[in-house]
Amino acid sequence: MSCLQVILAIIFPPLAVIDRGCGSVLIVFLLTLCGWIPGVIGALIILNKND
């Protein structure tokens, strides 16, 4: 998880997880529609996963 991805996760969460696949982007986008905080938390969790 790079600093740029963390900053993107705070500013615009779906853009931060764009390299993780379509499903991750969709999940984070839906969470962001429900509220900004759930989107940020979801993006940070997805970015913190080890592949």
C-alpha distance matrix in Angstrom:
0.0 3.8 6.8 8.3 6.5 7.2 10.6 11.2 10.6 13.2 15.5 15.6 13.6 14.8 13.8 10.0 10.4 13.0 11.7 11.7 15.5 18.3 18.5 15.2 16.1 19.5 18.5 16.3 19.2 21.8 20.1 19.9 23.6 24.4 22.9 20.1 18.9 18.7 16.7 14.1 14.1 13.9 11.0 8.9 10.4 9.8 6.0 6.4 9.0 9.4 11.4
3.8 0.0 3.8 5.4 5.3 6.5 8.8 10.0 10.7 12.8 14.5 15.1 14.0 15.4 13.6 10.1 11.7 13.7 12.6 13.7 17.3 20.0 20.7 17.4 17.5 21.1 20.6 18.0 20.3 23.3 21.7 20.9 24.5 25.7 23.9 20.7 19.9 20.3 18.0 15.1 15.9 16.1 12.8 11.1 13.4 12.8 9.0 10.0 12.7 13.0 14.7
6.8 3.8 0.0 3.8 5.4 5.1 6.2 8.6 9.7 10.8 12.4 13.9 13.5 15.7 13.8 10.6 13.1 15.3 15.0 16.2 19.6 21.9 22.6 19.1 18.8 22.2 21.6 18.6 20.5 23.5 21.7 20.3 24.0 25.1 22.8 19.4 18.6 19.7 17.5 14.3 15.6 16.6 13.3 11.5 14.5 14.6 11.0 12.0 15.3 16.2 18.1
8.3 5.4 3.8 0.0 3.8 5.4 5.2 6.1 8.5 10.0 10.5 11.5 11.7 13.4 10.9 8.3 11.3 12.8 12.9 14.9 17.9 19.8 21.1 17.8 16.8 20.3 20.3 17.2 18.6 21.9 20.6 18.9 22.2 23.9 21.8 18.4 18.4 19.4 16.7 13.9 15.9 16.4 12.8 12.1 15.3 14.7 11.4 13.5 16.3 17.4 18.7
6.5 5.3 5.4 3.8 0.0 3.8 5.4 5.0 6.0 8.6 9.8 9.9 9.0 10.5 8.6 5.2 7.8 10.0 10.3 11.6 14.7 16.6 17.5 14.1 13.4 16.9 16.7 13.7 15.5 18.7 17.4 16.1 19.6 21.2 19.4 16.2 16.1 16.5 13.7 11.2 12.9 12.9 9.3 8.8 11.9 11.0 7.9 10.4 13.1 14.6 15.9
7.2 6.5 5.1 5.4 3.8 0.0 3.8 5.4 4.9 6.4 8.7 9.9 8.9 11.6 10.6 7.3 9.9 12.8 13.5 14.0 17.1 18.9 19.1 15.4 15.0 18.1 17.2 13.9 16.0 18.7 16.7 15.4 19.1 20.1 17.8 14.5 13.7 14.6 12.5 9.3 10.7 11.8 8.7 7.1 10.7 11.1 8.2 9.9 13.3 15.3 17.3
10.6 8.8 6.2 5.2 5.4 3.8 0.0 3.8 5.4 5.2 6.2 8.4 9.0 11.8 10.3 8.2 11.6 13.8 15.1 16.3 19.0 20.3 20.9 17.4 16.2 19.2 18.7 15.1 16.4 19.3 17.5 15.4 18.8 20.2 17.6 13.9 13.9 15.5 13.2 10.1 12.6 13.9 10.8 10.1 13.9 14.2 11.7 13.6 16.9 18.9 20.7
11.2 10.0 8.6 6.1 5.0 5.4 3.8 0.0 3.8 5.3 5.0 5.4 6.1 8.4 6.6 5.1 8.8 10.5 12.4 13.8 16.1 17.0 17.9 14.7 12.9 15.9 16.0 12.4 13.2 16.5 15.3 13.0 16.3 18.2 16.0 12.7 13.4 14.5 11.4 9.2 12.2 12.6 9.3 9.9 13.5 13.0 11.0 13.8 16.5 18.7 19.9
10.6 10.7 9.7 8.5 6.0 4.9 5.4 3.8 0.0 3.8 5.7 5.5 4.0 7.3 7.2 5.1 7.8 10.6 12.6 12.9 15.2 16.0 16.1 12.6 11.4 14.1 13.4 9.8 11.3 14.1 12.3 10.6 14.2 15.5 13.5 10.2 10.3 11.0 8.2 5.7 8.4 9.0 5.9 6.6 10.1 10.1 8.8 11.4 14.1 16.8 18.3
13.2 12.8 10.8 10.0 8.6 6.4 5.2 5.3 3.8 0.0 3.8 5.9 6.1 9.9 10.0 8.6 11.5 14.1 16.3 16.6 18.8 19.3 19.3 15.8 14.5 16.7 15.7 11.9 13.0 15.4 13.2 10.9 14.3 15.3 12.5 8.8 8.8 10.8 8.7 5.7 8.8 10.6 8.5 8.6 12.2 13.1 11.9 13.9 17.0 19.8 21.7
15.5 14.5 12.4 10.5 9.8 8.7 6.2 5.0 5.7 3.8 0.0 3.8 6.4 9.4 8.9 8.9 12.2 13.9 16.5 17.5 19.2 19.3 19.9 16.8 14.6 16.7 16.5 12.7 12.8 15.5 14.0 11.0 13.8 15.5 12.8 9.2 10.6 12.7 10.1 8.3 11.9 13.1 10.8 11.8 15.3 15.6 14.4 16.9 19.8 22.5 23.9
15.6 15.1 13.9 11.5 9.9 9.9 8.4 5.4 5.5 5.9 3.8 0.0 3.8 5.9 5.8 7.0 9.7 10.9 14.1 15.0 16.2 15.9 16.5 13.8 11.2 13.2 13.4 9.8 9.4 12.5 11.7 8.6 11.4 13.7 11.8 8.7 10.8 11.8 8.5 7.9 11.6 11.7 9.3 11.5 14.5 14.1 13.5 16.5 18.8 21.5 22.4
13.6 14.0 13.5 11.7 9.0 8.9 9.0 6.1 4.0 6.1 6.4 3.8 0.0 3.9 5.5 5.3 7.0 9.2 12.1 12.2 13.6 13.5 13.6 10.5 8.5 10.7 10.3 6.6 7.4 10.4 9.2 7.2 10.6 12.5 11.0 8.3 9.5 9.5 5.9 5.5 8.7 8.1 5.6 8.3 11.0 10.4 10.3 13.3 15.3 18.3 19.2
14.8 15.4 15.7 13.4 10.5 11.6 11.8 8.4 7.3 9.9 9.4 5.9 3.9 0.0 3.8 5.4 5.6 6.5 10.0 10.2 10.7 10.0 10.7 8.1 5.3 7.7 8.5 5.5 5.4 9.1 9.3 7.9 10.5 13.0 12.6 10.8 12.4 11.5 7.8 8.7 11.3 9.4 7.1 10.5 12.4 10.7 11.1 14.6 15.7 18.4 18.6
13.8 13.6 13.8 10.9 8.6 10.6 10.3 6.6 7.2 10.0 8.9 5.8 5.5 3.8 0.0 3.8 5.6 5.3 8.6 10.2 11.1 11.2 12.8 10.4 7.6 10.6 11.9 9.2 9.0 12.8 13.0 11.2 13.7 16.4 15.6 13.3 15.0 14.7 10.9 10.9 13.6 12.3 9.1 11.8 14.2 12.2 11.5 15.2 16.6 18.7 18.8
10.0 10.1 10.6 8.3 5.2 7.3 8.2 5.1 5.1 8.6 8.9 7.0 5.3 5.4 3.8 0.0 3.8 5.7 7.7 8.9 11.0 12.2 13.2 10.0 8.5 12.0 12.3 9.4 10.7 14.1 13.5 12.2 15.4 17.4 16.3 13.6 14.3 14.1 10.6 9.5 11.7 10.6 7.0 8.8 11.3 9.5 8.0 11.6 13.4 15.5 16.0
10.4 11.7 13.1 11.3 7.8 9.9 11.6 8.8 7.8 11.5 12.2 9.7 7.0 5.6 5.6 3.8 0.0 3.8 5.5 5.4 7.5 9.0 9.7 6.6 5.9 9.6 9.9 7.9 9.8 13.0 12.7 12.5 15.4 17.3 16.9 14.9 15.4 14.1 10.8 10.6 11.9 9.6 6.4 8.8 10.1 7.3 6.8 10.6 11.3 13.4 13.3
13.0 13.7 15.3 12.8 10.0 12.8 13.8 10.5 10.6 14.1 13.9 10.9 9.2 6.5 5.3 5.7 3.8 0.0 3.8 5.5 6.2 7.3 9.5 7.6 5.9 9.5 11.2 9.8 10.5 13.9 14.7 14.1 16.5 18.9 18.9 17.1 18.2 17.0 13.4 13.7 15.4 13.0 10.0 12.6 13.9 10.7 10.3 14.1 14.3 15.8 15.0
11.7 12.6 15.0 12.9 10.3 13.5 15.1 12.4 12.6 16.3 16.5 14.1 12.1 10.0 8.6 7.7 5.5 3.8 0.0 3.8 5.6 8.4 10.6 8.9 8.6 12.2 13.5 12.6 13.9 17.0 17.6 17.4 20.0 22.1 22.1 20.2 20.8 19.5 16.2 16.0 17.1 14.7 11.7 13.5 14.2 10.8 9.8 13.2 12.9 13.6 12.2
11.7 13.7 16.2 14.9 11.6 14.0 16.3 13.8 12.9 16.6 17.5 15.0 12.2 10.2 10.2 8.9 5.4 5.5 3.8 0.0 3.8 7.1 8.0 6.1 7.4 10.6 11.2 11.0 13.0 15.5 15.9 16.5 19.1 20.8 21.1 19.6 19.8 17.8 15.0 15.1 15.5 12.6 10.2 12.0 11.9 8.1 8.2 11.3 10.3 11.2 9.8
15.5 17.3 19.6 17.9 14.7 17.1 19.0 16.1 15.2 18.8 19.2 16.2 13.6 10.7 11.1 11.0 7.5 6.2 5.6 3.8 0.0 3.8 5.6 5.6 6.5 8.8 10.4 11.1 12.4 14.6 15.8 16.7 18.6 20.5 21.4 20.4 21.1 18.9 15.9 16.9 17.4 14.1 12.3 14.8 14.4 10.7 11.6 14.7 13.3 14.3 12.4
18.3 20.0 21.9 19.8 16.6 18.9 20.3 17.0 16.0 19.3 19.3 15.9 13.5 10.0 11.2 12.2 9.0 7.3 8.4 7.1 3.8 0.0 3.8 5.5 5.2 6.1 8.7 10.0 10.4 12.3 14.2 15.1 16.4 18.5 19.9 19.4 20.6 18.2 15.2 17.0 17.8 14.3 13.1 16.2 15.9 12.5 14.0 17.2 16.0 17.5 15.7
18.5 20.7 22.6 21.1 17.5 19.1 20.9 17.9 16.1 19.3 19.9 16.5 13.6 10.7 12.8 13.2 9.7 9.5 10.6 8.0 5.6 3.8 0.0 3.8 5.4 5.1 6.2 8.6 9.7 10.6 12.3 14.1 15.4 16.8 18.5 18.5 19.1 16.2 13.9 15.9 16.0 12.3 12.0 15.1 14.0 10.9 13.4 16.0 14.5 16.5 15.0
15.2 17.4 19.1 17.8 14.1 15.4 17.4 14.7 12.6 15.8 16.8 13.8 10.5 8.1 10.4 10.0 6.6 7.6 8.9 6.1 5.6 5.5 3.8 0.0 3.8 5.4 5.2 6.1 8.4 9.9 10.6 12.1 14.2 15.5 16.5 15.9 16.3 13.6 11.0 12.6 12.7 9.1 8.3 11.3 10.6 7.4 9.8 12.6 11.7 14.1 13.3
16.1 17.5 18.8 16.8 13.4 15.0 16.2 12.9 11.4 14.5 14.6 11.2 8.5 5.3 7.6 8.5 5.9 5.9 8.6 7.4 6.5 5.2 5.4 3.8 0.0 3.8 5.5 5.3 5.9 8.6 9.9 10.3 12.2 14.3 15.1 14.4 15.6 13.4 10.2 12.0 13.2 10.0 8.7 12.2 12.5 9.8 11.3 14.7 14.5 16.9 16.2
19.5 21.1 22.2 20.3 16.9 18.1 19.2 15.9 14.1 16.7 16.7 13.2 10.7 7.7 10.6 12.0 9.6 9.5 12.2 10.6 8.8 6.1 5.1 5.4 3.8 0.0 3.8 5.5 5.0 6.2 8.6 9.7 10.5 12.5 14.3 14.5 15.9 13.3 10.6 13.4 14.3 11.0 10.8 14.5 14.3 12.0 14.3 17.3 16.8 19.4 18.7
18.5 20.6 21.6 20.3 16.7 17.2 18.7 16.0 13.4 15.7 16.5 13.4 10.3 8.5 11.9 12.3 9.9 11.2 13.5 11.2 10.4 8.7 6.2 5.2 5.5 3.8 0.0 3.8 5.4 5.2 6.2 8.6 10.0 10.8 12.5 12.9 13.6 10.5 8.5 11.4 11.5 8.0 8.9 12.4 11.6 9.9 12.9 15.3 14.8 17.9 17.7
16.3 18.0 18.6 17.2 13.7 13.9 15.1 12.4 9.8 11.9 12.7 9.8 6.6 5.5 9.2 9.4 7.9 9.8 12.6 11.0 11.1 10.0 8.6 6.1 5.3 5.5 3.8 0.0 3.8 5.4 5.0 6.0 8.6 9.8 10.4 9.9 10.7 8.2 5.3 7.9 8.9 5.9 6.1 9.8 10.1 8.9 11.1 13.8 14.3 17.5 17.8
19.2 20.3 20.5 18.6 15.5 16.0 16.4 13.2 11.3 13.0 12.8 9.4 7.4 5.4 9.0 10.7 9.8 10.5 13.9 13.0 12.4 10.4 9.7 8.4 5.9 5.0 5.4 3.8 0.0 3.8 5.4 5.0 6.3 8.8 9.8 9.7 11.7 9.9 6.9 9.9 11.7 9.4 9.3 13.0 13.8 12.5 14.3 17.3 17.9 21.0 21.0
21.8 23.3 23.5 21.9 18.7 18.7 19.3 16.5 14.1 15.4 15.5 12.5 10.4 9.1 12.8 14.1 13.0 13.9 17.0 15.5 14.6 12.3 10.6 9.9 8.6 6.2 5.2 5.4 3.8 0.0 3.8 5.4 5.0 6.5 8.8 10.1 11.8 9.3 7.6 11.3 12.3 10.0 11.2 14.7 14.8 14.0 16.5 19.0 19.2 22.5 22.6
20.1 21.7 21.7 20.6 17.4 16.7 17.5 15.3 12.3 13.2 14.0 11.7 9.2 9.3 13.0 13.5 12.7 14.7 17.6 15.9 15.8 14.2 12.3 10.6 9.9 8.6 6.2 5.0 5.4 3.8 0.0 3.8 5.4 5.1 6.4 7.6 8.4 5.5 4.6 8.4 8.9 7.2 9.2 12.1 12.3 12.4 14.9 16.9 17.6 21.2 21.9
19.9 20.9 20.3 18.9 16.1 15.4 15.4 13.0 10.6 10.9 11.0 8.6 7.2 7.9 11.2 12.2 12.5 14.1 17.4 16.5 16.7 15.1 14.1 12.1 10.3 9.7 8.6 6.0 5.0 5.4 3.8 0.0 3.8 5.3 4.9 4.9 7.3 6.2 4.0 7.4 9.5 8.7 9.4 12.4 13.7 13.7 15.4 17.8 19.1 22.6 23.4
23.6 24.5 24.0 22.2 19.6 19.1 18.8 16.3 14.2 14.3 13.8 11.4 10.6 10.5 13.7 15.4 15.4 16.5 20.0 19.1 18.6 16.4 15.4 14.2 12.2 10.5 10.0 8.6 6.3 5.0 5.4 3.8 0.0 3.8 5.4 7.2 10.0 8.9 7.7 11.1 12.9 12.0 13.0 16.1 17.1 17.0 18.9 21.4 22.4 25.8 26.4
24.4 25.7 25.1 23.9 21.2 20.1 20.2 18.2 15.5 15.3 15.5 13.7 12.5 13.0 16.4 17.4 17.3 18.9 22.1 20.8 20.5 18.5 16.8 15.5 14.3 12.5 10.8 9.8 8.8 6.5 5.1 5.3 3.8 0.0 3.8 7.1 8.7 7.2 7.8 11.2 12.1 11.6 13.6 16.2 16.7 17.3 19.5 21.4 22.4 26.0 26.9
22.9 23.9 22.8 21.8 19.4 17.8 17.6 16.0 13.5 12.5 12.8 11.8 11.0 12.6 15.6 16.3 16.9 18.9 22.1 21.1 21.4 19.9 18.5 16.5 15.1 14.3 12.5 10.4 9.8 8.8 6.4 4.9 5.4 3.8 0.0 3.7 5.6 5.7 6.6 9.0 10.4 11.0 12.6 14.7 15.9 16.9 18.6 20.4 22.0 25.6 27.0
20.1 20.7 19.4 18.4 16.2 14.5 13.9 12.7 10.2 8.8 9.2 8.7 8.3 10.8 13.3 13.6 14.9 17.1 20.2 19.6 20.4 19.4 18.5 15.9 14.4 14.5 12.9 9.9 9.7 10.1 7.6 4.9 7.2 7.1 3.7 0.0 3.8 5.7 5.2 6.3 8.8 10.0 10.7 12.4 14.4 15.5 16.5 18.4 20.5 24.0 25.5
18.9 19.9 18.6 18.4 16.1 13.7 13.9 13.4 10.3 8.8 10.6 10.8 9.5 12.4 15.0 14.3 15.4 18.2 20.8 19.8 21.1 20.6 19.1 16.3 15.6 15.9 13.6 10.7 11.7 11.8 8.4 7.3 10.0 8.7 5.6 3.8 0.0 3.8 5.4 5.1 6.2 8.5 9.9 10.7 12.3 14.3 15.3 16.5 18.7 22.4 24.3
18.7 20.3 19.7 19.4 16.5 14.6 15.5 14.5 11.0 10.8 12.7 11.8 9.5 11.5 14.7 14.1 14.1 17.0 19.5 17.8 18.9 18.2 16.2 13.6 13.4 13.3 10.5 8.2 9.9 9.3 5.5 6.2 8.9 7.2 5.7 5.7 3.8 0.0 3.8 5.5 5.1 6.0 8.5 9.9 10.5 12.2 14.1 15.2 16.8 20.5 22.2
16.7 18.0 17.5 16.7 13.7 12.5 13.2 11.4 8.2 8.7 10.1 8.5 5.9 7.8 10.9 10.6 10.8 13.4 16.2 15.0 15.9 15.2 13.9 11.0 10.2 10.6 8.5 5.3 6.9 7.6 4.6 4.0 7.7 7.8 6.6 5.2 5.4 3.8 0.0 3.8 5.5 5.1 6.1 8.6 9.9 10.6 12.1 14.1 15.7 19.3 20.6
14.1 15.1 14.3 13.9 11.2 9.3 10.1 9.2 5.7 5.7 8.3 7.9 5.5 8.7 10.9 9.5 10.6 13.7 16.0 15.1 16.9 17.0 15.9 12.6 12.0 13.4 11.4 7.9 9.9 11.3 8.4 7.4 11.1 11.2 9.0 6.3 5.1 5.5 3.8 0.0 3.8 5.5 5.1 6.1 8.6 10.0 10.5 12.1 14.5 18.0 19.8
14.1 15.9 15.6 15.9 12.9 10.7 12.6 12.2 8.4 8.8 11.9 11.6 8.7 11.3 13.6 11.7 11.9 15.4 17.1 15.5 17.4 17.8 16.0 12.7 13.2 14.3 11.5 8.9 11.7 12.3 8.9 9.5 12.9 12.1 10.4 8.8 6.2 5.1 5.5 3.8 0.0 3.8 5.5 5.2 6.2 8.7 9.9 10.5 12.6 16.3 18.4
13.9 16.1 16.6 16.4 12.9 11.8 13.9 12.6 9.0 10.6 13.1 11.7 8.1 9.4 12.3 10.6 9.6 13.0 14.7 12.6 14.1 14.3 12.3 9.1 10.0 11.0 8.0 5.9 9.4 10.0 7.2 8.7 12.0 11.6 11.0 10.0 8.5 6.0 5.1 5.5 3.8 0.0 3.8 5.5 5.1 6.2 8.6 9.9 11.0 14.7 16.2
11.0 12.8 13.3 12.8 9.3 8.7 10.8 9.3 5.9 8.5 10.8 9.3 5.6 7.1 9.1 7.0 6.4 10.0 11.7 10.2 12.3 13.1 12.0 8.3 8.7 10.8 8.9 6.1 9.3 11.2 9.2 9.4 13.0 13.6 12.6 10.7 9.9 8.5 6.1 5.1 5.5 3.8 0.0 3.8 5.4 5.2 6.0 8.5 10.2 13.5 14.9
8.9 11.1 11.5 12.1 8.8 7.1 10.1 9.9 6.6 8.6 11.8 11.5 8.3 10.5 11.8 8.8 8.8 12.6 13.5 12.0 14.8 16.2 15.1 11.3 12.2 14.5 12.4 9.8 13.0 14.7 12.1 12.4 16.1 16.2 14.7 12.4 10.7 9.9 8.6 6.1 5.2 5.5 3.8 0.0 3.8 5.5 5.0 6.0 8.8 12.1 14.3
10.4 13.4 14.5 15.3 11.9 10.7 13.9 13.5 10.1 12.2 15.3 14.5 11.0 12.4 14.2 11.3 10.1 13.9 14.2 11.9 14.4 15.9 14.0 10.6 12.5 14.3 11.6 10.1 13.8 14.8 12.3 13.7 17.1 16.7 15.9 14.4 12.3 10.5 9.9 8.6 6.2 5.1 5.4 3.8 0.0 3.8 5.4 5.1 6.5 10.2 12.5
9.8 12.8 14.6 14.7 11.0 11.1 14.2 13.0 10.1 13.1 15.6 14.1 10.4 10.7 12.2 9.5 7.3 10.7 10.8 8.1 10.7 12.5 10.9 7.4 9.8 12.0 9.9 8.9 12.5 14.0 12.4 13.7 17.0 17.3 16.9 15.5 14.3 12.2 10.6 10.0 8.7 6.2 5.2 5.5 3.8 0.0 3.8 5.4 5.4 8.9 10.1
6.0 9.0 11.0 11.4 7.9 8.2 11.7 11.0 8.8 11.9 14.4 13.5 10.3 11.1 11.5 8.0 6.8 10.3 9.8 8.2 11.6 14.0 13.4 9.8 11.3 14.3 12.9 11.1 14.3 16.5 14.9 15.4 18.9 19.5 18.6 16.5 15.3 14.1 12.1 10.5 9.9 8.6 6.0 5.0 5.4 3.8 0.0 3.8 5.6 8.1 9.8
6.4 10.0 12.0 13.5 10.4 9.9 13.6 13.8 11.4 13.9 16.9 16.5 13.3 14.6 15.2 11.6 10.6 14.1 13.2 11.3 14.7 17.2 16.0 12.6 14.7 17.3 15.3 13.8 17.3 19.0 16.9 17.8 21.4 21.4 20.4 18.4 16.5 15.2 14.1 12.1 10.5 9.9 8.5 6.0 5.1 5.4 3.8 0.0 3.8 6.4 9.4
9.0 12.7 15.3 16.3 13.1 13.3 16.9 16.5 14.1 17.0 19.8 18.8 15.3 15.7 16.6 13.4 11.3 14.3 12.9 10.3 13.3 16.0 14.5 11.7 14.5 16.8 14.8 14.3 17.9 19.2 17.6 19.1 22.4 22.4 22.0 20.5 18.7 16.8 15.7 14.5 12.6 11.0 10.2 8.8 6.5 5.4 5.6 3.8 0.0 3.8 6.3
9.4 13.0 16.2 17.4 14.6 15.3 18.9 18.7 16.8 19.8 22.5 21.5 18.3 18.4 18.7 15.5 13.4 15.8 13.6 11.2 14.3 17.5 16.5 14.1 16.9 19.4 17.9 17.5 21.0 22.5 21.2 22.6 25.8 26.0 25.6 24.0 22.4 20.5 19.3 18.0 16.3 14.7 13.5 12.1 10.2 8.9 8.1 6.4 3.8 0.0 3.8
11.4 14.7 18.1 18.7 15.9 17.3 20.7 19.9 18.3 21.7 23.9 22.4 19.2 18.6 18.8 16.0 13.3 15.0 12.2 9.8 12.4 15.7 15.0 13.3 16.2 18.7 17.7 17.8 21.0 22.6 21.9 23.4 26.4 26.9 27.0 25.5 24.3 22.2 20.6 19.8 18.4 16.2 14.9 14.3 12.5 10.1 9.8 9.4 6.3 3.8 0.0
